[in-house]
Amino acid sequence: MPDMTGQVLQDAQDAMQTLGVMYSTSHDALGSRMQVLDRDWLVCDQNIPAGQQVTGEVEGQIDFGVVKLSESCP
């Protein structure tokens, strides 16, 4: 699993798709806002640590914690 922290959410999703994971999820790290425009959000954390080997079916199991680009990560 690559380190996606610090990337724009859309870029992180695009990178995961190039690795064969077509569907990942995200959640608002500061509340419960929906991520409508993925380009407006910054990845703060991920549920699978960077460097961990990802095997098997991971569609929808990779989750990114995000904040708006103008906000700081918690």
A tleap script that builds the chain and sets N, CA, C and O, in Angstrom:
source leaprc.protein.ff14SB
mol = sequence {
  NMET PRO ASP MET THR GLY GLN VAL LEU GLN
  ASP ALA GLN ASP ALA MET GLN THR LEU GLY
  VAL MET TYR SER THR SER HIE ASP ALA LEU
  GLY SER ARG MET GLN VAL LEU ASP ARG ASP
  TRP LEU VAL CYS ASP GLN ASN ILE PRO ALA
  GLY GLN GLN VAL THR GLY GLU VAL GLU GLY
  GLN ILE ASP PHE GLY VAL VAL LYS LEU SER
  GLU SER CYS CPRO
}
set mol.1.N position { 0.846 -1.179 0.000 }
set mol.1.CA position { 0.000 0.000 0.000 }
set mol.1.C position { 0.887 1.236 0.000 }
set mol.1.O position { 1.741 1.394 0.873 }
set mol.2.N position { 0.687 2.111 -0.977 }
set mol.2.CA position { 1.475 3.345 -1.004 }
set mol.2.C position { 0.994 4.338 0.059 }
set mol.2.O position { -0.132 4.239 0.546 }
set mol.3.N position { 1.849 5.284 0.408 }
set mol.3.CA position { 1.485 6.333 1.348 }
set mol.3.C position { 0.737 7.421 0.586 }
set mol.3.O position { 1.325 8.112 -0.246 }
set mol.4.N position { -0.543 7.575 0.864 }
set mol.4.CA position { -1.368 8.558 0.168 }
set mol.4.C position { -1.595 9.815 1.000 }
set mol.4.O position { -2.244 10.751 0.532 }
set mol.5.N position { -1.072 9.855 2.228 }
set mol.5.CA position { -1.273 11.037 3.068 }
set mol.5.C position { -0.621 12.256 2.425 }
set mol.5.O position { 0.469 12.176 1.859 }
set mol.6.N position { -1.316 13.383 2.527 }
set mol.6.CA position { -0.830 14.622 1.947 }
set mol.6.C position { -1.229 14.827 0.505 }
set mol.6.O position { -0.947 15.878 -0.070 }
set mol.7.N position { -1.880 13.843 -0.094 }
set mol.7.CA position { -2.309 13.973 -1.485 }
set mol.7.C position { -3.757 14.454 -1.553 }
set mol.7.O position { -4.542 14.257 -0.625 }
set mol.8.N position { -4.083 15.080 -2.661 }
set mol.8.CA position { -5.475 15.424 -2.943 }
set mol.8.C position { -6.233 14.108 -3.114 }
set mol.8.O position { -5.729 13.176 -3.740 }
set mol.9.N position { -7.434 14.033 -2.562 }
set mol.9.CA position { -8.206 12.792 -2.589 }
set mol.9.C position { -8.351 12.237 -4.003 }
set mol.9.O position { -8.187 11.034 -4.207 }
set mol.10.N position { -8.653 13.082 -4.977 }
set mol.10.CA position { -8.823 12.597 -6.351 }
set mol.10.C position { -7.546 11.947 -6.864 }
set mol.10.O position { -7.595 10.913 -7.530 }
set mol.11.N position { -6.399 12.555 -6.553 }
set mol.11.CA position { -5.120 12.004 -6.985 }
set mol.11.C position { -4.843 10.662 -6.312 }
set mol.11.O position { -4.319 9.745 -6.944 }
set mol.12.N position { -5.192 10.547 -5.037 }
set mol.12.CA position { -5.007 9.283 -4.315 }
set mol.12.C position { -5.887 8.193 -4.916 }
set mol.12.O position { -5.445 7.057 -5.087 }
set mol.13.N position { -7.132 8.540 -5.235 }
set mol.13.CA position { -8.034 7.567 -5.854 }
set mol.13.C position { -7.525 7.158 -7.232 }
set mol.13.O position { -7.576 5.980 -7.585 }
set mol.14.N position { -7.040 8.108 -8.005 }
set mol.14.CA position { -6.500 7.802 -9.335 }
set mol.14.C position { -5.307 6.861 -9.216 }
set mol.14.O position { -5.179 5.912 -9.990 }
set mol.15.N position { -4.432 7.125 -8.242 }
set mol.15.CA position { -3.258 6.276 -8.046 }
set mol.15.C position { -3.671 4.857 -7.663 }
set mol.15.O position { -3.079 3.890 -8.142 }
set mol.16.N position { -4.672 4.726 -6.812 }
set mol.16.CA position { -5.133 3.394 -6.420 }
set mol.16.C position { -5.723 2.656 -7.624 }
set mol.16.O position { -5.563 1.442 -7.753 }
set mol.17.N position { -6.400 3.388 -8.495 }
set mol.17.CA position { -6.976 2.752 -9.681 }
set mol.17.C position { -5.888 2.238 -10.611 }
set mol.17.O position { -6.062 1.192 -11.235 }
set mol.18.N position { -4.774 2.945 -10.718 }
set mol.18.CA position { -3.684 2.454 -11.556 }
set mol.18.C position { -3.079 1.176 -10.976 }
set mol.18.O position { -2.448 0.396 -11.690 }
set mol.19.N position { -3.281 0.973 -9.665 }
set mol.19.CA position { -2.810 -0.254 -9.011 }
set mol.19.C position { -3.860 -1.363 -9.044 }
set mol.19.O position { -3.635 -2.451 -8.514 }
set mol.20.N position { -5.005 -1.087 -9.665 }
set mol.20.CA position { -6.031 -2.109 -9.819 }
set mol.20.C position { -7.154 -2.069 -8.812 }
set mol.20.O position { -8.035 -2.928 -8.844 }
set mol.21.N position { -7.152 -1.087 -7.906 }
set mol.21.CA position { -8.235 -0.941 -6.930 }
set mol.21.C position { -9.166 0.150 -7.452 }
set mol.21.O position { -8.851 1.337 -7.360 }
set mol.22.N position { -10.301 -0.249 -7.995 }
set mol.22.CA position { -11.201 0.687 -8.652 }
set mol.22.C position { -12.094 1.445 -7.677 }
set mol.22.O position { -12.594 2.519 -8.010 }
set mol.23.N position { -12.304 0.899 -6.470 }
set mol.23.CA position { -13.233 1.522 -5.529 }
set mol.23.C position { -12.600 1.611 -4.146 }
set mol.23.O position { -12.276 0.598 -3.526 }
set mol.24.N position { -12.430 2.854 -3.672 }
set mol.24.CA position { -11.989 3.098 -2.299 }
set mol.24.C position { -13.010 4.033 -1.662 }
set mol.24.O position { -13.815 4.651 -2.359 }
set mol.25.N position { -12.975 4.134 -0.346 }
set mol.25.CA position { -13.909 5.001 0.356 }
set mol.25.C position { -13.144 6.115 1.053 }
set mol.25.O position { -11.921 6.067 1.181 }
set mol.26.N position { -13.888 7.116 1.499 }
set mol.26.CA position { -13.295 8.208 2.263 }
set mol.26.C position { -14.310 8.717 3.272 }
set mol.26.O position { -15.519 8.549 3.107 }
set mol.27.N position { -13.785 9.347 4.328 }
set mol.27.CA position { -14.663 9.939 5.344 }
set mol.27.C position { -14.060 11.255 5.820 }
set mol.27.O position { -12.845 11.445 5.772 }
set mol.28.N position { -14.912 12.151 6.275 }
set mol.28.CA position { -14.501 13.450 6.788 }
set mol.28.C position { -13.815 13.243 8.136 }
set mol.28.O position { -14.440 12.769 9.085 }
set mol.29.N position { -12.539 13.595 8.223 }
set mol.29.CA position { -11.780 13.401 9.457 }
set mol.29.C position { -12.185 14.384 10.556 }
set mol.29.O position { -11.807 14.205 11.714 }
set mol.30.N position { -12.947 15.412 10.206 }
set mol.30.CA position { -13.356 16.420 11.188 }
set mol.30.C position { -14.847 16.425 11.479 }
set mol.30.O position { -15.312 17.242 12.274 }
set mol.31.N position { -15.598 15.546 10.864 }
set mol.31.CA position { -17.048 15.572 11.076 }
set mol.31.C position { -17.763 14.571 10.206 }
set mol.31.O position { -17.357 13.413 10.096 }
set mol.32.N position { -18.837 15.032 9.585 }
set mol.32.CA position { -19.657 14.108 8.797 }
set mol.32.C position { -20.028 14.700 7.438 }
set mol.32.O position { -21.103 14.411 6.911 }
set mol.33.N position { -19.160 15.514 6.874 }
set mol.33.CA position { -19.448 16.104 5.562 }
set mol.33.C position { -19.174 15.089 4.451 }
set mol.33.O position { -18.289 14.239 4.559 }
set mol.34.N position { -19.950 15.204 3.400 }
set mol.34.CA position { -19.774 14.338 2.234 }
set mol.34.C position { -18.676 14.915 1.345 }
set mol.34.O position { -18.522 16.132 1.248 }
set mol.35.N position { -17.920 14.041 0.701 }
set mol.35.CA position { -16.883 14.470 -0.225 }
set mol.35.C position { -17.468 14.487 -1.635 }
set mol.35.O position { -17.364 13.507 -2.372 }
set mol.36.N position { -18.079 15.601 -1.997 }
set mol.36.CA position { -18.755 15.710 -3.289 }
set mol.36.C position { -17.738 15.935 -4.403 }
set mol.36.O position { -17.772 15.240 -5.418 }
set mol.37.N position { -16.833 16.899 -4.225 }
set mol.37.CA position { -15.780 17.169 -5.205 }
set mol.37.C position { -14.470 16.669 -4.620 }
set mol.37.O position { -13.872 17.333 -3.773 }
set mol.38.N position { -14.024 15.509 -5.064 }
set mol.38.CA position { -12.838 14.872 -4.478 }
set mol.38.C position { -11.588 15.732 -4.595 }
set mol.38.O position { -10.662 15.578 -3.798 }
set mol.39.N position { -11.542 16.629 -5.566 }
set mol.39.CA position { -10.383 17.514 -5.731 }
set mol.39.C position { -10.290 18.562 -4.622 }
set mol.39.O position { -9.256 19.214 -4.479 }
set mol.40.N position { -11.355 18.731 -3.836 }
set mol.40.CA position { -11.378 19.727 -2.764 }
set mol.40.C position { -10.955 19.160 -1.409 }
set mol.40.O position { -11.030 19.856 -0.397 }
set mol.41.N position { -10.511 17.905 -1.383 }
set mol.41.CA position { -10.200 17.235 -0.117 }
set mol.41.C position { -8.761 16.721 -0.094 }
set mol.41.O position { -8.211 16.318 -1.119 }
set mol.42.N position { -8.170 16.746 1.095 }
set mol.42.CA position { -6.795 16.323 1.325 }
set mol.42.C position { -6.777 15.065 2.184 }
set mol.42.O position { -7.479 15.001 3.193 }
set mol.43.N position { -5.987 14.064 1.801 }
set mol.43.CA position { -5.890 12.821 2.566 }
set mol.43.C position { -5.020 13.043 3.803 }
set mol.43.O position { -3.860 13.440 3.693 }
set mol.44.N position { -5.591 12.785 4.979 }
set mol.44.CA position { -4.864 12.913 6.254 }
set mol.44.C position { -4.372 11.565 6.762 }
set mol.44.O position { -3.281 11.466 7.325 }
set mol.45.N position { -5.176 10.533 6.562 }
set mol.45.CA position { -4.779 9.203 7.010 }
set mol.45.C position { -5.444 8.143 6.153 }
set mol.45.O position { -6.340 8.428 5.358 }
set mol.46.N position { -4.990 6.929 6.331 }
set mol.46.CA position { -5.539 5.797 5.581 }
set mol.46.C position { -5.601 4.605 6.513 }
set mol.46.O position { -4.770 4.463 7.409 }
set mol.47.N position { -6.595 3.743 6.297 }
set mol.47.CA position { -6.792 2.624 7.220 }
set mol.47.C position { -5.802 1.483 7.013 }
set mol.47.O position { -5.631 0.646 7.899 }
set mol.48.N position { -5.158 1.441 5.870 }
set mol.48.CA position { -4.121 0.434 5.624 }
set mol.48.C position { -2.782 1.162 5.606 }
set mol.48.O position { -2.575 2.037 4.765 }
set mol.49.N position { -1.872 0.824 6.510 }
set mol.49.CA position { -0.602 1.548 6.609 }
set mol.49.C position { 0.234 1.465 5.324 }
set mol.49.O position { 0.231 0.458 4.616 }
set mol.50.N position { 0.943 2.554 5.055 }
set mol.50.CA position { 1.853 2.580 3.915 }
set mol.50.C position { 2.888 1.473 4.066 }
set mol.50.O position { 3.435 1.259 5.148 }
set mol.51.N position { 3.147 0.779 2.969 }
set mol.51.CA position { 4.129 -0.297 2.972 }
set mol.51.C position { 3.552 -1.672 3.270 }
set mol.51.O position { 4.204 -2.688 3.030 }
set mol.52.N position { 2.326 -1.705 3.795 }
set mol.52.CA position { 1.707 -3.004 4.089 }
set mol.52.C position { 1.310 -3.689 2.789 }
set mol.52.O position { 0.756 -3.052 1.894 }
set mol.53.N position { 1.586 -4.960 2.685 }
set mol.53.CA position { 1.205 -5.744 1.513 }
set mol.53.C position { -0.313 -5.883 1.474 }
set mol.53.O position { -0.934 -6.294 2.454 }
set mol.54.N position { -0.895 -5.541 0.345 }
set mol.54.CA position { -2.337 -5.672 0.160 }
set mol.54.C position { -2.576 -6.836 -0.779 }
set mol.54.O position { -2.105 -6.835 -1.916 }
set mol.55.N position { -3.303 -7.822 -0.304 }
set mol.55.CA position { -3.583 -8.998 -1.128 }
set mol.55.C position { -5.075 -9.298 -1.115 }
set mol.55.O position { -5.809 -8.845 -0.237 }
set mol.56.N position { -5.500 -10.056 -2.088 }
set mol.56.CA position { -6.904 -10.466 -2.134 }
set mol.56.C position { -7.819 -9.345 -2.602 }
set mol.56.O position { -7.373 -8.378 -3.219 }
set mol.57.N position { -9.066 -9.484 -2.308 }
set mol.57.CA position { -10.107 -8.557 -2.731 }
set mol.57.C position { -10.165 -7.373 -1.769 }
set mol.57.O position { -10.588 -7.527 -0.623 }
set mol.58.N position { -9.740 -6.185 -2.227 }
set mol.58.CA position { -9.729 -5.002 -1.365 }
set mol.58.C position { -10.668 -3.904 -1.867 }
set mol.58.O position { -10.664 -2.795 -1.333 }
set mol.59.N position { -11.462 -4.204 -2.879 }
set mol.59.CA position { -12.404 -3.215 -3.389 }
set mol.59.C position { -13.302 -2.724 -2.247 }
set mol.59.O position { -13.957 -3.521 -1.575 }
set mol.60.N position { -13.322 -1.406 -2.040 }
set mol.60.CA position { -14.167 -0.800 -1.023 }
set mol.60.C position { -13.645 -0.927 0.396 }
set mol.60.O position { -14.291 -0.451 1.329 }
set mol.61.N position { -12.492 -1.558 0.585 }
set mol.61.CA position { -11.958 -1.735 1.933 }
set mol.61.C position { -10.885 -0.726 2.286 }
set mol.61.O position { -10.527 -0.598 3.457 }
set mol.62.N position { -10.364 -0.008 1.310 }
set mol.62.CA position { -9.378 1.033 1.572 }
set mol.62.C position { -10.130 2.326 1.841 }
set mol.62.O position { -10.938 2.768 1.025 }
set mol.63.N position { -9.854 2.935 3.009 }
set mol.63.CA position { -10.584 4.130 3.428 }
set mol.63.C position { -9.598 5.251 3.756 }
set mol.63.O position { -8.611 5.041 4.461 }
set mol.64.N position { -9.884 6.443 3.233 }
set mol.64.CA position { -9.059 7.614 3.480 }
set mol.64.C position { -9.794 8.591 4.390 }
set mol.64.O position { -10.963 8.896 4.154 }
set mol.65.N position { -9.117 9.086 5.434 }
set mol.65.CA position { -9.641 10.157 6.267 }
set mol.65.C position { -9.191 11.475 5.646 }
set mol.65.O position { -8.002 11.671 5.395 }
set mol.66.N position { -10.143 12.382 5.395 }
set mol.66.CA position { -9.840 13.591 4.632 }
set mol.66.C position { -10.359 14.847 5.302 }
set mol.66.O position { -11.274 14.801 6.123 }
set mol.67.N position { -9.755 15.976 4.935 }
set mol.67.CA position { -10.228 17.304 5.323 }
set mol.67.C position { -10.265 18.175 4.071 }
set mol.67.O position { -9.652 17.833 3.060 }
set mol.68.N position { -10.975 19.293 4.132 }
set mol.68.CA position { -10.970 20.239 3.027 }
set mol.68.C position { -9.556 20.763 2.820 }
set mol.68.O position { -8.776 20.827 3.770 }
set mol.69.N position { -9.221 21.135 1.602 }
set mol.69.CA position { -7.865 21.607 1.284 }
set mol.69.C position { -7.449 22.794 2.162 }
set mol.69.O position { -6.263 22.961 2.449 }
set mol.70.N position { -8.402 23.609 2.586 }
set mol.70.CA position { -8.095 24.796 3.394 }
set mol.70.C position { -7.945 24.486 4.884 }
set mol.70.O position { -7.648 25.382 5.674 }
set mol.71.N position { -8.148 23.228 5.271 }
set mol.71.CA position { -8.107 22.839 6.687 }
set mol.71.C position { -6.838 22.056 7.005 }
set mol.71.O position { -6.147 21.568 6.110 }
set mol.72.N position { -6.547 21.948 8.297 }
set mol.72.CA position { -5.406 21.162 8.763 }
set mol.72.C position { -5.887 19.785 9.213 }
set mol.72.O position { -7.001 19.634 9.716 }
set mol.73.N position { -5.039 18.799 9.026 }
set mol.73.CA position { -5.361 17.450 9.482 }
set mol.73.C position { -5.398 17.426 11.010 }
set mol.73.O position { -4.626 18.127 11.664 }
set mol.74.N position { -6.292 16.621 11.574 }
set mol.74.CA position { -6.341 16.525 13.045 }
set mol.74.C position { -5.129 15.793 13.610 }
set mol.74.O position { -5.019 15.628 14.825 }
savepdb mol mol.pdb
quit
